[in-house]
Amino acid sequence: MTKWLASIQSLDEAKELETCLPDILDLKDPSAGALGALAIDDINAIVRWLDKRCLSSATVGDLVMKSNVISPVIFQWAETDLDYIKVGLFEDIELENCLVQLKATLYTAPKPVIAVIFADQSYPDDIVDLVKQAGFVGVMVDTAEKNGQSLSSHWSAIDIQRFVKSANDKGLICGLAGALRIEDIDSLALTGADYLGFRSALCPDRQRINHLDVSLAIKLEKRLAEFKLAS
């Protein structure tokens, strides 16, 4: 059954979701890029407040595709009580080499790591295979450019279904994100993805850097529950 992920940028936002916590509370700084990272002290404060009431994840930032840059951050984030660490894989000539070099890190890191690819960037056709071989436990798709275009602006329904099937076939956790709307739940939940990720849908005027509006989170949670009952 498809679950939901909510991205939050502060302890205040986390507290506002106390009555409707998502399946995964995702920690990021939307003002610092597609996968902007919060400060480690902020991550620790949020995870401590959350106290395992739901799963948690955090992004490591929009890092260059160099293992000697990414690996230290993974190990630093792994010292927290996060459940998952999320690493963006950006379009880069060095991406495949980086994945090979990250293998040792991913197989020894004390916390599971999820890869994030971007629907508005280009990758090798076997990117999901490469993610699996590198040692990631899951893969999500998002959008790199936060310009109002959504996942479905870049990928067709067939593309999305193919991605989900590929991840499922390889035993990877699979997530869909990228300016998703509440109205997208019905179609995307049918793909078999494990998680749907939301940020802009939780913010006034769909501006992801705005402060989260809990009424939108409640509306989203209600729609997902209705879909589950109907399916």
Contacts in CASP RR format, 6 or more apart in sequence:
PFRMAT RR
TARGET T0000
AUTHOR 0000-0000-0000
METHOD contacts of the structure
MODEL  1
MTKWLASIQSLDEAKELETCLPDILDLKDPSAGALGALAIDDINAIVRWL
DKRCLSSATVGDLVMKSNVISPVIFQWAETDLDYIKVGLFEDIELENCLV
QLKATLYTAPKPVIAVIFADQSYPDDIVDLVKQAGFVGVMVDTAEKNGQS
LSSHWSAIDIQRFVKSANDKGLICGLAGALRIEDIDSLALTGADYLGFRS
ALCPDRQRINHLDVSLAIKLEKRLAEFKLAS
1 228 0 8 1.000
2 188 0 8 1.000
2 189 0 8 1.000
2 192 0 8 1.000
2 193 0 8 1.000
2 194 0 8 1.000
2 195 0 8 1.000
2 196 0 8 1.000
2 224 0 8 1.000
3 22 0 8 1.000
3 23 0 8 1.000
3 24 0 8 1.000
3 194 0 8 1.000
3 195 0 8 1.000
3 196 0 8 1.000
4 22 0 8 1.000
4 23 0 8 1.000
4 24 0 8 1.000
4 195 0 8 1.000
4 196 0 8 1.000
4 197 0 8 1.000
4 198 0 8 1.000
4 220 0 8 1.000
4 221 0 8 1.000
4 224 0 8 1.000
5 22 0 8 1.000
5 23 0 8 1.000
5 24 0 8 1.000
5 25 0 8 1.000
5 26 0 8 1.000
5 57 0 8 1.000
5 175 0 8 1.000
5 177 0 8 1.000
5 195 0 8 1.000
5 196 0 8 1.000
5 197 0 8 1.000
5 198 0 8 1.000
6 17 0 8 1.000
6 22 0 8 1.000
6 24 0 8 1.000
6 25 0 8 1.000
6 26 0 8 1.000
6 197 0 8 1.000
6 198 0 8 1.000
6 199 0 8 1.000
6 202 0 8 1.000
6 212 0 8 1.000
6 217 0 8 1.000
7 26 0 8 1.000
7 27 0 8 1.000
7 28 0 8 1.000
7 30 0 8 1.000
7 197 0 8 1.000
7 198 0 8 1.000
7 199 0 8 1.000
7 202 0 8 1.000
8 14 0 8 1.000
8 17 0 8 1.000
8 25 0 8 1.000
8 26 0 8 1.000
8 27 0 8 1.000
8 28 0 8 1.000
8 46 0 8 1.000
8 212 0 8 1.000
9 27 0 8 1.000
9 28 0 8 1.000
9 29 0 8 1.000
9 30 0 8 1.000
9 31 0 8 1.000
9 38 0 8 1.000
9 209 0 8 1.000
9 212 0 8 1.000
10 42 0 8 1.000
10 46 0 8 1.000
11 42 0 8 1.000
11 45 0 8 1.000
11 46 0 8 1.000
11 49 0 8 1.000
12 211 0 8 1.000
13 211 0 8 1.000
13 212 0 8 1.000
14 25 0 8 1.000
14 46 0 8 1.000
14 49 0 8 1.000
14 50 0 8 1.000
15 49 0 8 1.000
16 212 0 8 1.000
16 214 0 8 1.000
16 217 0 8 1.000
17 25 0 8 1.000
17 212 0 8 1.000
17 214 0 8 1.000
17 217 0 8 1.000
19 214 0 8 1.000
19 218 0 8 1.000
20 214 0 8 1.000
20 217 0 8 1.000
20 218 0 8 1.000
20 221 0 8 1.000
21 50 0 8 1.000
21 53 0 8 1.000
21 54 0 8 1.000
22 54 0 8 1.000
22 217 0 8 1.000
22 221 0 8 1.000
23 54 0 8 1.000
23 55 0 8 1.000
23 195 0 8 1.000
24 54 0 8 1.000
24 55 0 8 1.000
24 56 0 8 1.000
24 57 0 8 1.000
24 83 0 8 1.000
24 84 0 8 1.000
24 195 0 8 1.000
25 46 0 8 1.000
25 50 0 8 1.000
25 54 0 8 1.000
25 55 0 8 1.000
25 56 0 8 1.000
25 57 0 8 1.000
26 56 0 8 1.000
26 57 0 8 1.000
26 58 0 8 1.000
26 59 0 8 1.000
26 86 0 8 1.000
26 197 0 8 1.000
27 38 0 8 1.000
27 42 0 8 1.000
27 43 0 8 1.000
27 46 0 8 1.000
27 47 0 8 1.000
27 56 0 8 1.000
27 57 0 8 1.000
27 58 0 8 1.000
27 59 0 8 1.000
27 82 0 8 1.000
28 35 0 8 1.000
28 36 0 8 1.000
28 37 0 8 1.000
28 38 0 8 1.000
28 58 0 8 1.000
28 59 0 8 1.000
28 61 0 8 1.000
28 199 0 8 1.000
29 36 0 8 1.000
29 37 0 8 1.000
29 38 0 8 1.000
30 36 0 8 1.000
30 146 0 8 1.000
30 199 0 8 1.000
30 208 0 8 1.000
30 209 0 8 1.000
31 209 0 8 1.000
32 61 0 8 1.000
32 62 0 8 1.000
33 61 0 8 1.000
33 62 0 8 1.000
33 146 0 8 1.000
34 62 0 8 1.000
34 88 0 8 1.000
34 118 0 8 1.000
34 142 0 8 1.000
34 143 0 8 1.000
34 144 0 8 1.000
34 145 0 8 1.000
34 146 0 8 1.000
35 59 0 8 1.000
35 60 0 8 1.000
35 61 0 8 1.000
35 62 0 8 1.000
35 86 0 8 1.000
35 88 0 8 1.000
35 116 0 8 1.000
35 142 0 8 1.000
36 59 0 8 1.000
36 61 0 8 1.000
36 62 0 8 1.000
37 58 0 8 1.000
37 59 0 8 1.000
37 60 0 8 1.000
37 61 0 8 1.000
37 73 0 8 1.000
38 46 0 8 1.000
38 58 0 8 1.000
40 76 0 8 1.000
40 77 0 8 1.000
40 80 0 8 1.000
43 58 0 8 1.000
43 77 0 8 1.000
43 80 0 8 1.000
43 82 0 8 1.000
44 80 0 8 1.000
44 81 0 8 1.000
46 56 0 8 1.000
47 56 0 8 1.000
47 80 0 8 1.000
47 81 0 8 1.000
47 82 0 8 1.000
48 81 0 8 1.000
50 56 0 8 1.000
52 81 0 8 1.000
55 83 0 8 1.000
55 84 0 8 1.000
56 81 0 8 1.000
56 82 0 8 1.000
56 83 0 8 1.000
56 84 0 8 1.000
57 82 0 8 1.000
57 83 0 8 1.000
57 84 0 8 1.000
57 85 0 8 1.000
57 86 0 8 1.000
57 114 0 8 1.000
58 77 0 8 1.000
58 80 0 8 1.000
58 82 0 8 1.000
58 84 0 8 1.000
58 85 0 8 1.000
58 86 0 8 1.000
59 86 0 8 1.000
59 87 0 8 1.000
59 88 0 8 1.000
59 116 0 8 1.000
60 70 0 8 1.000
60 73 0 8 1.000
60 74 0 8 1.000
60 77 0 8 1.000
60 85 0 8 1.000
60 86 0 8 1.000
60 87 0 8 1.000
60 88 0 8 1.000
61 73 0 8 1.000
61 88 0 8 1.000
62 88 0 8 1.000
62 90 0 8 1.000
63 69 0 8 1.000
63 70 0 8 1.000
63 73 0 8 1.000
63 87 0 8 1.000
63 88 0 8 1.000
64 90 0 8 1.000
64 92 0 8 1.000
65 89 0 8 1.000
65 90 0 8 1.000
65 92 0 8 1.000
65 94 0 8 1.000
65 95 0 8 1.000
65 98 0 8 1.000
66 94 0 8 1.000
66 98 0 8 1.000
67 98 0 8 1.000
67 101 0 8 1.000
67 102 0 8 1.000
67 105 0 8 1.000
70 87 0 8 1.000
70 98 0 8 1.000
70 102 0 8 1.000
70 105 0 8 1.000
71 102 0 8 1.000
71 105 0 8 1.000
74 85 0 8 1.000
74 87 0 8 1.000
74 105 0 8 1.000
74 106 0 8 1.000
74 109 0 8 1.000
74 113 0 8 1.000
75 105 0 8 1.000
75 109 0 8 1.000
77 85 0 8 1.000
77 111 0 8 1.000
78 85 0 8 1.000
78 109 0 8 1.000
78 110 0 8 1.000
78 111 0 8 1.000
82 111 0 8 1.000
83 111 0 8 1.000
83 112 0 8 1.000
84 111 0 8 1.000
84 112 0 8 1.000
84 113 0 8 1.000
84 114 0 8 1.000
84 137 0 8 1.000
85 109 0 8 1.000
85 111 0 8 1.000
85 112 0 8 1.000
85 113 0 8 1.000
85 114 0 8 1.000
86 113 0 8 1.000
86 114 0 8 1.000
86 115 0 8 1.000
86 116 0 8 1.000
86 140 0 8 1.000
87 113 0 8 1.000
87 114 0 8 1.000
87 115 0 8 1.000
87 116 0 8 1.000
87 136 0 8 1.000
88 115 0 8 1.000
88 116 0 8 1.000
88 117 0 8 1.000
88 118 0 8 1.000
89 95 0 8 1.000
89 99 0 8 1.000
89 115 0 8 1.000
89 116 0 8 1.000
89 117 0 8 1.000
89 123 0 8 1.000
89 127 0 8 1.000
89 131 0 8 1.000
90 118 0 8 1.000
90 121 0 8 1.000
90 144 0 8 1.000
91 118 0 8 1.000
91 121 0 8 1.000
91 122 0 8 1.000
91 123 0 8 1.000
92 98 0 8 1.000
95 123 0 8 1.000
95 124 0 8 1.000
96 124 0 8 1.000
96 130 0 8 1.000
99 130 0 8 1.000
99 131 0 8 1.000
99 133 0 8 1.000
99 134 0 8 1.000
100 134 0 8 1.000
102 134 0 8 1.000
102 135 0 8 1.000
103 133 0 8 1.000
103 134 0 8 1.000
103 135 0 8 1.000
106 113 0 8 1.000
106 134 0 8 1.000
106 135 0 8 1.000
106 136 0 8 1.000
107 135 0 8 1.000
112 137 0 8 1.000
112 138 0 8 1.000
113 135 0 8 1.000
113 136 0 8 1.000
113 137 0 8 1.000
114 136 0 8 1.000
114 137 0 8 1.000
114 138 0 8 1.000
114 139 0 8 1.000
114 140 0 8 1.000
114 173 0 8 1.000
115 131 0 8 1.000
115 134 0 8 1.000
115 136 0 8 1.000
115 138 0 8 1.000
115 139 0 8 1.000
115 140 0 8 1.000
116 139 0 8 1.000
116 140 0 8 1.000
116 141 0 8 1.000
116 142 0 8 1.000
117 123 0 8 1.000
117 127 0 8 1.000
117 131 0 8 1.000
117 139 0 8 1.000
117 140 0 8 1.000
117 141 0 8 1.000
117 142 0 8 1.000
118 141 0 8 1.000
118 142 0 8 1.000
118 143 0 8 1.000
118 144 0 8 1.000
119 141 0 8 1.000
119 142 0 8 1.000
119 143 0 8 1.000
119 151 0 8 1.000
119 153 0 8 1.000
119 154 0 8 1.000
119 155 0 8 1.000
119 159 0 8 1.000
119 178 0 8 1.000
120 143 0 8 1.000
120 144 0 8 1.000
120 145 0 8 1.000
120 149 0 8 1.000
120 154 0 8 1.000
121 144 0 8 1.000
124 130 0 8 1.000
128 139 0 8 1.000
128 163 0 8 1.000
128 166 0 8 1.000
128 167 0 8 1.000
128 170 0 8 1.000
128 172 0 8 1.000
129 166 0 8 1.000
129 170 0 8 1.000
131 138 0 8 1.000
131 139 0 8 1.000
131 172 0 8 1.000
132 170 0 8 1.000
132 171 0 8 1.000
132 172 0 8 1.000
136 172 0 8 1.000
137 172 0 8 1.000
137 173 0 8 1.000
138 167 0 8 1.000
138 172 0 8 1.000
138 173 0 8 1.000
138 174 0 8 1.000
138 175 0 8 1.000
139 167 0 8 1.000
139 172 0 8 1.000
139 173 0 8 1.000
139 174 0 8 1.000
139 175 0 8 1.000
140 174 0 8 1.000
140 175 0 8 1.000
140 176 0 8 1.000
140 177 0 8 1.000
140 195 0 8 1.000
140 197 0 8 1.000
141 151 0 8 1.000
141 155 0 8 1.000
141 160 0 8 1.000
141 163 0 8 1.000
141 175 0 8 1.000
141 176 0 8 1.000
141 177 0 8 1.000
141 178 0 8 1.000
142 151 0 8 1.000
142 177 0 8 1.000
142 178 0 8 1.000
143 149 0 8 1.000
143 150 0 8 1.000
143 151 0 8 1.000
143 153 0 8 1.000
143 154 0 8 1.000
143 177 0 8 1.000
143 178 0 8 1.000
143 179 0 8 1.000
146 179 0 8 1.000
146 200 0 8 1.000
146 208 0 8 1.000
148 179 0 8 1.000
148 200 0 8 1.000
148 206 0 8 1.000
149 179 0 8 1.000
150 178 0 8 1.000
150 179 0 8 1.000
150 180 0 8 1.000
150 181 0 8 1.000
150 184 0 8 1.000
151 160 0 8 1.000
151 176 0 8 1.000
151 177 0 8 1.000
151 178 0 8 1.000
151 179 0 8 1.000
151 180 0 8 1.000
151 184 0 8 1.000
152 160 0 8 1.000
152 184 0 8 1.000
153 179 0 8 1.000
155 163 0 8 1.000
157 187 0 8 1.000
160 176 0 8 1.000
160 188 0 8 1.000
160 191 0 8 1.000
161 191 0 8 1.000
163 174 0 8 1.000
164 174 0 8 1.000
164 175 0 8 1.000
164 176 0 8 1.000
164 191 0 8 1.000
164 192 0 8 1.000
164 193 0 8 1.000
167 173 0 8 1.000
167 174 0 8 1.000
167 175 0 8 1.000
168 174 0 8 1.000
168 192 0 8 1.000
173 194 0 8 1.000
173 195 0 8 1.000
174 192 0 8 1.000
174 193 0 8 1.000
174 194 0 8 1.000
174 195 0 8 1.000
175 193 0 8 1.000
175 194 0 8 1.000
175 195 0 8 1.000
175 196 0 8 1.000
175 197 0 8 1.000
176 188 0 8 1.000
176 191 0 8 1.000
176 193 0 8 1.000
176 195 0 8 1.000
176 196 0 8 1.000
176 197 0 8 1.000
177 196 0 8 1.000
177 197 0 8 1.000
177 198 0 8 1.000
177 199 0 8 1.000
178 197 0 8 1.000
178 200 0 8 1.000
179 200 0 8 1.000
179 201 0 8 1.000
179 206 0 8 1.000
180 188 0 8 1.000
180 196 0 8 1.000
180 197 0 8 1.000
180 198 0 8 1.000
180 200 0 8 1.000
180 201 0 8 1.000
181 201 0 8 1.000
182 201 0 8 1.000
182 216 0 8 1.000
182 219 0 8 1.000
182 220 0 8 1.000
182 223 0 8 1.000
184 196 0 8 1.000
185 196 0 8 1.000
185 220 0 8 1.000
185 223 0 8 1.000
185 224 0 8 1.000
185 227 0 8 1.000
186 227 0 8 1.000
188 196 0 8 1.000
189 196 0 8 1.000
189 224 0 8 1.000
189 227 0 8 1.000
189 231 0 8 1.000
190 231 0 8 1.000
196 224 0 8 1.000
198 220 0 8 1.000
199 208 0 8 1.000
200 206 0 8 1.000
200 207 0 8 1.000
200 208 0 8 1.000
201 216 0 8 1.000
201 220 0 8 1.000
202 212 0 8 1.000
202 213 0 8 1.000
202 216 0 8 1.000
202 217 0 8 1.000
202 220 0 8 1.000
203 209 0 8 1.000
203 210 0 8 1.000
203 211 0 8 1.000
203 212 0 8 1.000
203 213 0 8 1.000
203 216 0 8 1.000
204 210 0 8 1.000
204 211 0 8 1.000
204 213 0 8 1.000
204 216 0 8 1.000
END
